[in-house]
Amino acid sequence: MKPKQRKTAAAAVVLLNLILLAICGWAVFTLLRPSEEPPSSQPESSQESSLPSRPASAEPSSLPPEESSAPELILPQGLALTDQFGGSYERALEILDGMTLSQLILCGVPDKGALSFVETFQPGGFVLFAKDFQDLSPQDVQSILAEYQSLSDIPMVFSVDEEGGEVVRASKFTSLRDTPFPSPQTLYAQGGLQALADDAAEKSAVPLLYRLLRQAASLTACAMVRSSSG
């Protein structure tokens, strides 16, 4: 037999031995593997019935319902019921809980489409700047604010950035005040704290900052809470 033929025969013998070993291993594994237990023929219902039943005395006794009590009011950090407005906090939190996110926002009046903005987004209110008073009479301002309010689901809050001095949004127009409000620094230098108090009282009496805004927007947020809780 030639060498090449001998190598081929040897390879065939090795391959046959490997196949025989694999068959023997599978047979041994099958014989030694434990047989699975046949499923129980007893129906599940009968198995449940064979379990001991719990005596009626072991059933949990019905306890009398606890007396209902109002949930404890949880205030944000820094607030307490003993504060000046503590009696209004509960009602204020109830109002806030029923408001949408947009109704919590105070923003500027859009340059265009302000009425549709109020109807669509329902802001909590507007901060008014000089552009919102320019070339308008007090009656015009009141009419515009009343239109905004008519499209809102809640009483809107209207405010004015009127610090005095260099920051004057409303009093710079002679239709609203003869002269602009002076700055707090100037007032304090002229008359101390009493001058500041007189300035605040005058701003509260100006038709634009008090009468017109209150008639158009009803009440401010604090006033709404106090009136609803009273």
C-alpha positions in Angstrom: 0.0 0.0 0.0 1.3 3.4 -0.9 2.0 6.0 1.8 -0.8 8.3 0.6 -3.3 5.5 0.8 -2.1 4.5 4.3 -2.7 8.1 5.6 -6.2 8.2 4.1 -7.1 4.8 5.8 -5.7 6.0 9.1 -7.8 9.2 9.0 -10.9 7.2 8.2 -10.3 4.9 11.2 -9.9 7.9 13.5 -13.1 9.5 12.2 -15.0 6.2 12.7 -13.7 6.0 16.3 -14.8 9.5 17.1 -18.3 8.8 15.8 -18.5 5.6 17.8 -17.4 7.5 21.0 -20.1 10.1 20.4 -22.8 7.5 20.0 -21.6 5.7 23.2 -21.6 8.9 25.2 -25.1 9.8 24.1 -26.4 6.3 25.0 -24.8 6.5 28.5 -26.2 10.0 29.1 -29.6 8.8 28.1 -29.5 5.8 30.4 -28.2 7.6 33.4 -30.6 10.7 33.2 -33.4 10.4 35.8 -36.8 10.0 34.2 -39.3 12.8 34.7 -42.2 12.1 37.0 -45.5 11.8 35.1 -48.0 14.6 35.8 -50.4 13.9 38.5 -53.8 12.8 37.3 -55.5 14.3 40.3 -57.3 17.5 39.2 -56.3 20.8 40.7 -59.7 21.3 42.3 -59.3 18.0 44.3 -55.9 19.1 45.4 -57.3 22.3 46.7 -60.1 20.5 48.5 -57.6 18.3 50.3 -56.0 21.2 52.0 -57.3 21.9 55.5 -59.8 24.7 55.5 -59.2 27.7 57.9 -61.8 27.9 60.6 -64.3 30.7 60.5 -62.9 32.0 63.8 -59.6 32.7 62.1 -61.1 35.1 59.7 -59.9 38.7 60.4 -62.5 40.6 62.3 -63.9 43.6 60.6 -62.5 46.7 62.4 -64.6 49.8 62.8 -63.6 52.5 60.3 -61.3 55.1 61.6 -62.8 58.5 62.1 -62.1 60.6 59.0 -59.9 63.7 59.7 -58.9 66.5 57.4 -55.4 65.9 55.9 -52.6 68.0 57.5 -51.8 71.1 55.5 -48.2 70.9 54.2 -46.8 74.4 53.6 -43.8 75.2 51.5 -40.6 75.8 53.4 -40.4 79.2 55.0 -44.2 79.5 55.5 -46.2 79.0 58.7 -49.8 79.3 59.6 -48.8 81.9 62.2 -47.6 84.3 59.4 -49.5 87.5 58.7 -51.4 85.8 55.9 -51.3 82.3 57.4 -55.1 82.1 57.4 -55.1 82.3 53.6 -52.4 79.8 52.8 -54.8 76.8 52.6 -57.1 78.5 50.2 -54.2 79.8 48.2 -52.8 76.3 47.8 -56.2 75.0 46.7 -56.3 77.7 44.0 -52.7 77.0 42.9 -53.5 73.2 42.7 -56.3 74.0 40.1 -54.2 76.3 37.9 -52.4 75.4 34.8 -48.7 76.1 34.3 -49.3 79.0 32.0 -51.7 80.6 34.6 -48.8 80.8 37.0 -46.7 83.0 34.6 -46.6 86.8 34.5 -45.2 87.9 31.2 -45.0 91.0 28.9 -47.8 91.9 26.4 -46.9 90.6 22.9 -46.3 93.2 20.3 -48.8 91.5 18.0 -51.8 89.3 18.6 -52.2 90.0 22.3 -55.8 89.0 22.4 -55.3 85.7 20.7 -52.3 85.1 22.9 -54.5 85.5 26.0 -57.2 83.2 24.6 -54.8 80.5 23.5 -52.2 80.4 26.3 -54.1 81.8 29.3 -51.3 83.6 31.1 -51.7 84.6 34.7 -51.2 88.2 33.9 -49.2 90.9 32.1 -46.3 93.2 33.2 -47.0 96.5 31.4 -44.2 98.7 30.0 -44.1 102.1 28.3 -45.2 100.6 24.9 -48.4 99.6 26.5 -49.3 103.2 27.4 -47.9 105.1 24.5 -50.5 107.4 22.8 -53.3 106.0 25.0 -55.6 107.7 27.4 -56.5 106.2 30.7 -59.8 105.0 29.3 -58.0 103.3 26.3 -55.8 101.4 28.7 -58.7 100.3 30.8 -60.6 99.2 27.7 -57.7 97.1 26.5 -57.1 95.5 29.9 -60.8 94.7 30.1 -60.6 92.9 26.7 -57.7 90.8 28.0 -59.6 89.9 31.1 -62.7 88.9 29.1 -60.7 86.2 27.3 -59.1 84.7 30.5 -60.5 81.9 32.6 -59.1 83.4 35.8 -58.8 87.0 37.1 -55.6 88.3 35.5 -52.9 90.2 37.4 -51.7 93.4 35.8 -48.6 95.1 37.1 -46.4 98.1 36.0 -42.6 98.3 36.2 -42.8 101.8 37.8 -39.8 102.3 40.0 -39.4 106.0 39.5 -36.4 108.0 38.3 -34.9 106.4 35.2 -37.5 103.5 35.3 -40.9 105.1 34.6 -43.2 103.2 32.3 -46.5 105.0 32.9 -45.9 108.3 34.6 -43.7 109.4 31.7 -46.9 110.1 29.8 -48.6 113.4 30.6 -52.0 111.8 30.1 -51.4 109.8 33.2 -49.3 112.1 35.4 -48.0 115.7 35.0 -44.4 114.7 35.8 -42.7 111.3 36.1 -42.3 109.8 39.5 -38.9 110.6 41.0 -36.5 107.8 42.1 -36.6 106.4 45.6 -33.1 107.7 46.2 -34.1 111.3 45.4 -37.2 111.0 47.5 -35.3 109.7 50.5 -32.7 112.5 50.2 -35.5 115.1 50.1 -37.7 113.8 52.9 -36.6 110.5 54.3 -38.9 107.6 54.9 -42.0 109.8 55.0 -41.3 111.0 51.4 -41.1 107.3 50.3 -44.4 106.6 52.1 -46.1 109.6 50.5 -44.8 108.5 47.1 -46.2 104.9 47.6 -49.6 106.4 48.7 -49.7 108.6 45.6 -49.0 105.7 43.3 -51.8 103.7 44.8 -54.2 106.6 44.1 -53.1 107.2 40.5 -56.1 106.1 38.3 -53.8 104.0 36.1 -52.0 102.2 38.8 -55.0 101.6 41.1 -58.5 102.4 39.8 -58.0 101.3 36.2 -56.0 98.2 36.9 -58.3 97.1 39.7 -61.4 97.6 37.6 -59.9 95.7 34.6 -58.3 92.9 36.6 -60.7 92.7 39.5 -58.3 92.0 42.5 -54.7 91.1 42.9 -53.6 87.6 43.9 -53.5 88.3 47.7 -56.9 90.1 47.6 -58.5 87.1 45.8 -57.2 84.7 48.4 -58.4 86.9 51.3 -61.9 87.4 49.8 -62.4 83.7 49.0 -61.4 82.6 52.5 -63.5 85.2 54.3 
